[in-house]
């Protein structure tokens, strides 16, 4: 996620902090300082840090449970509204998805139980209503906020935890795509409710949550539809085949000329045998022009990209595209020559074509690109 930076790695997952989280800490510190001076400001910041430690524990409930089903989690990003664990995929079996979804709230319930039964925190209605007040006992507030996190995440607003449980239950009767679309519509409807309540109550955080839930529900539904479509297609049905490659001796200046005379935004760099060396993106090209000039070898600014066989299924290529930071996936023929490549943009175009009228599966005979002179 952009505007975030790593701070730690736990159980193989990178913990990242979004810059807006630091703004939240600053805002809490200032607000508490105005209420009770420096001691209150320190306590307020410590409470927020403790709260987000519980959020990280919540996310690791999902992470470690998903790992039981062979699903990795590259990173977890902390935002002002909570944490976002980027799982490689969600389990497609309804039972497994329910277990993974409920694991997070279960961690918060366990933390609250420990704080109440072992550490003696006393949680009552006042603690629940005044979580932000420094006058309420620290442990009581922390226990109350964990109960709140568990209950809030169980609201069936897809793609929150409760929404994922709803999707899994619907998937017992409907296809996964239909279940996702239905759960997404419920999530979008609840997002409107959150936004309306936030406007009436003057709560900007609730409005922000509403926007996040609405956009996330829409994106999740689109992603599920994409996976469903891609299972019936091969990479040859979606790859870009008309492109101008660059040779290994090309410079940034050569690429800039091609950028002006073609519609390409990225340029594969291939050797004399047509095998791909890497990909030069428009962003990397402009950066190199500004930093080292047009004489810079294109090889120095390229990025390596994963490759898939020409006759492989499209869903596997999309998984490679979504699972890493590469801007494209190369498609190679039996001799290892570049036959085409896939980008998020042309995958999006495929989805628009499918939505407009469908795309019949077809078989292409790959001849490879024109080799650079």
Residue pairs with C-beta under 8 A, 6 or more apart in sequence:
1 16
1 18
1 75
1 77
1 84
1 86
3 18
3 19
3 20
4 16
4 17
4 18
4 19
4 77
5 16
5 17
5 19
6 14
6 15
6 16
6 75
7 15
7 16
7 17
8 14
8 15
9 15
10 60
11 60
11 63
11 64
12 72
12 73
13 60
13 63
13 73
13 74
13 75
13 76
13 85
14 74
14 75
14 76
15 56
15 75
15 76
15 78
16 75
16 76
16 77
16 78
17 77
17 78
18 77
18 78
18 79
18 80
20 79
20 80
21 52
21 78
21 79
21 80
23 80
24 48
24 80
25 45
25 48
25 49
28 44
28 45
28 48
29 41
29 44
29 45
30 41
31 44
32 40
32 41
32 43
32 44
32 45
32 134
33 40
33 41
35 134
36 134
40 134
43 134
43 138
44 134
46 138
47 134
47 138
47 141
47 142
50 138
50 142
51 142
51 145
52 78
52 83
54 108
54 111
54 142
54 145
54 146
54 149
55 78
55 82
55 83
55 149
56 76
56 78
56 83
57 107
57 108
57 111
58 82
58 83
58 104
58 105
58 107
58 108
58 149
58 153
59 76
59 83
59 84
59 85
59 104
60 76
60 107
61 103
61 104
61 105
61 106
61 107
62 73
62 85
62 87
62 100
62 101
62 103
62 104
63 73
63 76
63 85
63 87
64 103
65 99
65 100
65 103
66 73
66 87
66 90
66 91
66 100
67 73
69 91
69 96
69 100
71 87
71 88
71 89
71 90
71 91
71 100
72 87
72 88
73 85
73 86
73 87
73 88
74 86
74 88
74 323
75 85
75 86
76 83
76 84
76 85
76 86
77 83
77 84
77 86
80 205
80 208
81 205
81 208
81 209
81 212
82 149
88 319
88 323
89 319
90 97
90 100
90 164
91 97
91 99
91 100
92 176
94 168
94 169
94 171
94 172
95 168
97 164
97 165
97 167
97 168
97 171
98 164
98 165
98 168
98 169
100 164
101 161
101 162
101 164
101 165
101 168
102 161
102 165
104 153
104 161
105 149
105 150
105 151
105 153
105 154
105 161
106 150
108 146
108 147
108 149
108 150
108 153
109 146
109 147
109 150
111 142
111 143
111 146
112 123
112 143
112 144
112 146
112 147
112 150
115 121
115 139
115 142
115 143
115 146
116 122
116 123
116 143
119 139
120 139
121 137
121 139
121 140
121 142
121 143
122 137
122 140
123 140
123 143
123 144
123 147
124 140
126 136
127 136
127 137
127 140
127 141
127 143
127 144
128 144
128 147
128 148
130 136
130 141
131 141
131 144
131 145
131 148
133 141
152 160
153 160
153 161
153 162
154 161
154 162
154 165
155 162
155 163
155 190
156 162
156 163
156 165
156 166
156 183
156 186
156 187
156 190
157 163
157 186
157 187
157 190
157 191
157 194
157 213
157 217
158 164
158 166
158 167
158 180
158 183
158 184
158 186
158 187
158 217
158 220
159 183
159 184
159 187
159 213
159 216
159 217
159 220
160 187
160 213
163 183
163 186
163 187
163 217
164 183
166 183
166 186
167 179
167 180
167 182
167 183
168 179
170 178
170 179
170 182
170 183
171 179
173 179
174 182
175 228
176 224
176 228
177 224
177 225
177 228
180 220
180 221
180 224
180 225
181 221
181 224
181 225
183 217
184 217
184 218
184 220
184 221
185 217
187 213
187 214
187 216
187 217
188 213
188 214
188 217
188 218
190 213
191 210
191 211
191 213
191 214
191 217
192 210
192 214
193 210
194 206
194 207
194 209
194 210
194 213
195 206
195 207
195 210
195 211
195 214
197 203
197 206
198 204
198 205
198 206
198 207
198 209
198 210
199 207
222 351
225 351
226 318
226 347
226 351
227 315
227 318
229 350
229 351
229 354
230 313
230 314
230 315
230 317
230 318
231 313
231 314
231 315
232 361
233 313
233 314
233 350
233 359
233 361
234 311
234 312
234 313
234 314
234 361
234 363
235 308
235 310
235 311
235 312
235 313
235 314
235 317
235 329
235 331
235 340
235 342
236 310
236 311
236 331
236 339
236 340
236 362
236 363
236 364
236 366
237 314
237 350
237 359
237 361
237 362
237 364
238 314
238 342
238 346
238 347
238 350
239 331
239 339
239 340
239 341
239 342
239 346
240 340
240 341
240 342
240 343
240 346
241 339
241 340
241 364
241 366
241 369
243 262
243 264
243 267
243 268
243 340
243 341
243 369
244 258
244 262
244 264
244 267
245 267
245 268
245 269
245 270
245 338
245 369
245 370
245 371
245 372
246 254
246 255
246 258
246 267
246 268
246 269
246 270
246 280
246 298
246 372
247 269
247 270
247 271
247 272
247 372
247 373
248 269
248 270
248 271
248 272
248 277
248 299
249 297
250 269
250 297
250 298
250 372
251 294
251 295
251 296
251 297
251 298
252 285
252 288
252 289
252 292
252 293
252 294
252 295
252 296
252 297
252 298
252 301
253 294
253 295
254 298
255 267
255 280
255 285
255 298
256 285
256 289
256 294
258 264
258 267
259 265
259 267
259 282
259 285
265 281
265 282
265 345
266 279
266 280
266 281
266 282
266 327
266 328
266 341
266 343
267 279
267 280
267 285
267 298
268 276
268 278
268 279
268 280
268 330
268 338
268 341
268 369
269 276
269 277
269 278
269 279
269 280
269 298
269 299
269 302
270 276
270 277
270 337
270 338
270 369
270 371
270 372
271 277
272 371
272 372
273 336
273 337
273 371
274 335
274 337
274 338
274 368
274 369
274 371
275 332
275 336
275 337
275 338
276 305
276 307
276 330
276 332
276 338
277 299
277 302
278 299
278 302
278 303
278 304
278 305
279 302
279 303
279 304
279 305
279 326
279 327
279 328
279 330
279 341
280 298
280 301
280 302
280 303
281 303
281 327
284 301
284 302
284 303
285 301
287 301
288 296
288 300
288 301
289 296
292 300
303 326
303 327
304 326
305 326
305 327
305 328
305 329
305 330
305 341
306 320
306 324
306 326
306 329
306 330
307 329
307 330
307 331
307 332
308 316
308 317
308 320
308 329
308 330
308 331
308 332
309 331
309 332
309 333
309 334
310 331
310 332
310 333
310 334
310 339
310 366
317 329
317 331
317 342
318 342
318 347
320 326
320 329
321 328
321 329
321 342
321 343
321 344
321 347
327 343
327 344
328 341
328 342
328 343
329 341
329 342
330 338
330 340
330 341
331 338
331 339
331 340
331 341
331 342
332 338
332 339
333 339
333 366
333 368
337 368
338 368
338 369
339 366
339 368
339 369
340 366
350 359
353 359
